[in-house]
């Protein structure tokens, strides 16, 4: 029996995977069928809505997400594995402080406008940059007691973090290393008069109301301000994280959910990566709990801002980047403590350098 050389096996495997993903990209998802199944299930914790769309291609969904997956199909980078990630692990805090049964950072920090702001990543796989910029913006305001109350630029991160893939997606570990070593300038939404480098793409939201194209990664402009409406002096300060870390329990994972809540309570919202399934597109209200076994459509990153409990069911309060027409005005409540879709495995954050 003859054996293929190792490099040939690698090339063959890569080719098979590439063809599989290419084929899967063009698969059509029946949203009407998904919504009907969810809404007819008496045990469902959430309500679904097609938002006027009967179906959507996987390739269109992937324009709205952007967490890269490694060769194991997980939203974490092997290049910056846990053994190489320079950020500390906050699980060393230990379990001790009594946390409230429910908590919402929007209520605790009402004057920090970025905490409640819902961003729109448009048709660009930039969730990795958008959610990271949002988390660091929140934390600058929280840790400075309101002195730094502004949006940081996801555009700068998207275009200048060359170790990630721009609109083709990115890894959360790598973006937090970038925010630690380089940082970002001030930003804002599309055509905002606030910030040095606002987001460059017209909002598309979900469901998509405008014929938005597939946007390409913008050119890195370094610290140059390109916002003609920006009224403030053209400062080019870089806003950094002085430390960055993964929030998890090293041993058995028994306390990871507690550590995430502890981190949010102490320091502010966090960034979370997870495997995304098509049913989340139909989420309208309630406590999302993915239970079916169909193929996931990719990885996504969102911002966890709090937690709560309803009729004995625990949930996370999560801010998405699809505009305010989706979900509960841009928010999804996801079941907590069961690692639904891996939401509790890949949670990252950092402490701002004031």
N, C-alpha and C positions, 0 to 999 in steps of 0.2 A: 504493500500500500504506500503510495506516495503522499507526502505532506507538503502543503504550501508553505513557502517561506513566511516568516512572521510579518514582514512588511506587506506582503501580498494579502494576508488575512486582514491586516489593519485597513488596507485600501478597499478590500471587498466589503468589510463591515461598514466603513464610512459611506461607501456607495449605496449600500442597501438602506442605511439610515437616511441618507439624503433623499433617495427616491421615495422612501416611506413618508417623510415629512412633506415632500413636494406633493405627494398624492393626498395626504391628510389636509394640507392647506386648502385644497379645493373641495373638501367635503362640505356639504350643506347641512346646517343644524336647523332642525324644525323647532322654532321657538314656541309656536302655538301648541305643539304637542307637549313640550316641556311644561309650559304654564298650566295647561289643562291637568296634567298629571299631578303637579304640586297642589293646585287648588282643589282637586277632588279627593286628596288624601286627608282623612280625618285626623291623622296623627301629625300632619305637617305643622311646623311652628311658624311658618311664614307664608306670605301671599305673593303670588307671581303675577306679572303683567307683561304682555308682549310689546307694550309701548307702540302698538300699531305695526309691528313687523312680524310677518309670518315665518320668515326664515333668514338666515345669514350664513355666509361662507366663513370657514375657520380663518381664512386669510384676512378677512375684514376684522375679525375679533382680535387678531394678533397685532393690528395697528393700535389697539387700545390698551395693550399690556406692556411687557418689556422686561420682565425678570428673566435673565438668561438661565438655561438649565445646563448642568454639567453632563458628562457622559453617563451618569447614573440616573439622569432624569430629575435631578433635584435642583432647587433654586439657590444653590450655594456654589462658590468657586473653589475648584481644586487648586488653582494657582495660589490663592490665599486661603489655604486650609486652616483649620483650627490650630494646628501645631505651628503655623507660620504667622497667623494673624497677630499683629503687635498690640492690639487693644486688649485691655484686661477683661477678665470675666467677672461681671458684677455679682455672680452667685456667691462670691466670698462674703457678702454682707451677712448672710445667715438669716434664719427666720426668727423674728422677734416682735417687730412692730405690729400692732393691731390695725389693720386697714379697714376703711369703711366698707359697708356692704355694697354701696354704689358710689361712683365717682365720675365726674365729667369735667375735664380740664377747661372746657368752655365756660363753665359756671365758676370755677375757681379763679380763672384769669380772664375776666370779661373785657379787660382793657388791652389785652394782647390780641390784636386783630388777626394775626396769622393763625392762631389756634382754631378759630371757628371758620376760617376762610376755606372754601372748596375750590381747588384748582381744576383746570381742564387741560389735560395733556394733548388733546387734539389727536390727529392721526399720526402719531409718532410714538414709538416704543420707549418712552422716556419716563415711565413710572418710577424707575430707579433713581433718577435725578430729581424729579418733581417731589416725590415724597421725602427724600433726604433733605432737600432745601427747605421744605415745609417744617420738618422736625427741628432742624437747626435754627430756623427763624423763631419758632416757638420758644426754644430754649434760650436764645439770646434775650428775648423779652422777659422770660420767667426769671432767669438768673441775674439779670440786671435790674430787676424790680421795675420794669417798664421803661428804662432809659433807652433801650434798643428795641423800639417797637416798629418794625418794618419787615418787608418780605426780602428774603435773600434770593439770588438769581439761580433758578434751575437751568436757564439758558447757558450760563457760563459753565456749570458742571457738565451739562449735556455735551457741549462742544469742545471743552478743554481737558476733560478726563479721558485721555487717550487710551488708557488701559481698559476702558469699557467701550461699548459699541455704539454710542450715540443713539439714534432712532432705531437701531437694530437690537437694542437691549443692553442691560448691564447687570453687574453683581453688587449686592449691598455691601459686602466686606470691602470691595475695592473702592466704592464711592466714599465710604467712611475713612479709609486710609487717605484718599485724595483730600477730603475736607480737613483732615488732620495735618497733612503736609503742605497743602496749597491754599485751601479755603475757597471762598467765592465772594463775588461783589454783591451789591444790593440789586434787587430785581423788581418783579411785579408781573401782573398779567399782561396779555397782549394789548399793545397800544396804551399801557398805563403811563400816567405822568409821574409815577413814583419809581425810583430805582434806576440804577446805572445801565443794566442790561435786562430789560423785560423779556418775557417769553415771546418768541418770534412767530408763533403759529396761531391762526384764528381759531377760537374755540369751536369744537364740533359737538362735544357732549355725547351722551348716550341716552336715548337713541339719537343717532346722527340726523340732525335736521338740515344741514347744509351739505352740498356736494364737495366735501373736503378731499383733497388729494392725499396720497401717501407722502408725507413730508420727509425730506432728507435732513441729515444732521447739519446744523449751521456751522459756519466756519468759526474757529476759535479766534476771538478778538483780544485775548489776554485781558488786561484791565481797562481797556478803552471803553468809555461810555458811548453807546450808540443811540441813546434815547433823546430825541430832539425835544420831547415834551418834559423832560426832567427839569424841575424847577430848582432843585438844590444845587449847591456847588458840585462840580464834577469830581468828587472825591473818588479815589480808587483804592480805598482800604480793602484788604482781604479779610474776611471774617472766617475764622477757623475754629475747629474743635481741638482743644488742647489734649483731649484723650478720646478714644473711641473704643467700643467694646460690644461683645455679643452677650445678650442676657439669656442665661440658661442654667440648668442644674447639672453639674458635672457627673453626678453619681447615677441615680436611677430615674431622673426626670420627674420625681415626685413633687418637687417644689417649683418647677419652672413657671407655672402659671402664677404662683405667688410672687416670684422674683420679678416677673414682668409688671405686675400691678405695683409692687414696691418701687420699681424704677420709675414708672409713670407718676406715682404719687410724690416721690422725692424730687425728681428732676424734670419731668415733663413728658410729652408724647414720644412715642418710639416708632421706628420703621420696621415693618414686618413683611417678609416674603412668604408666598404660599403657592401651591399648585391650584390653578384656576380651571374650573369646569364651566361648561356653557350655561348651565342653569342659573349661574349668578347674574347673567345678563338680564334675566327676567325678574330679579329681586325687586320687590316693591315696598314691602314692610314686614315687620315681625323679626323673628330670630332665625337667621339663615343657618341651615344645617345640611350640608351636602351628604347624601347617603347612597346615591347610585354608583354604578361601577363603570360608567362609560369613560373613554379616553379623555384625559385632561387636554385643554387646548393650549397650555403653556403656563408660564409663571407670571405672577403679578406682585406688585408691591403697593402697600397702603400704609396709612398712619393710624396707629391705635391711640385714641385720646382718652379712653376711660373704660368703665365697666359697669354692669348692673345685674339685676335679677328680676325676672318677671314670672309669676306663677311657679316659682321654684326652679326655673331654668336660668342658668347663669349665662351671661353674654359679654362680648367685647363691644365697645363703641368704636367704629372704625371710619375714618374719613377717606373717601376715594378721590380719584382725580378725573372723573367723567362729567363734571358739571353738576348742577343742582336739580336737574330734571329726573335723574336716576335715583332709585331708592328713596330713603327718607331724607329728601333734600340734600342728596350727595353723601349721605351716611348709610352704612350698613351695620346692623347689629348681628354679630356672628356668635354662635354657641361657644362658650368658654370652658376650658378645663379638659377638653377631650382631644385637643390638637387637631381640630377639624381642618382638613386640607393642608396640614402641616403648619398652620398659622402660628403655632407657639414654638416651632423649632428654630426659625431664622429671624430673630428679633435683634435689631441693632440700634445703637444710639451713640451720642457723644456729649461731652461737657464743653460748652462754649469757652473760647479764649477771650475773655472780656478786656 
